[in-house]
Amino acid sequence: MLIAQQLNQDEQPVYGCYLLGKDWYFTVLYQKQYCFSNAYDATQTNELAQIVHILQNLKTILPR
């Protein structure tokens, strides 16, 4: 994320996610501030639905 931020140099937030086993974490890097979500357990139906919802809504957040 730091490399993407440096290469882009557009002052926009950098969004990402990472997986640790069954757990998904979503992250945002804006300027020098970094935050990440609580874990979403992909084996739980309601949390899997939330993961899908987040991924689908990223399309509305990200510039084209």
Rosetta blueprint (number, residue, H / E / L):
1 M L
2 L H
3 I H
4 A H
5 Q H
6 Q H
7 L H
8 N H
9 Q L
10 D L
11 E L
12 Q L
13 P L
14 V E
15 Y E
16 G E
17 C E
18 Y E
19 L E
20 L E
21 G L
22 K L
23 D E
24 W E
25 Y E
26 F E
27 T E
28 V E
29 L E
30 Y E
31 Q L
32 K L
33 Q E
34 Y E
35 C E
36 F E
37 S L
38 N L
39 A L
40 Y E
41 D E
42 A L
43 T L
44 Q L
45 T H
46 N H
47 E H
48 L H
49 A H
50 Q H
51 I H
52 V H
53 H H
54 I H
55 L H
56 Q H
57 N H
58 L H
59 K H
60 T H
61 I H
62 L L
63 P L
64 R L
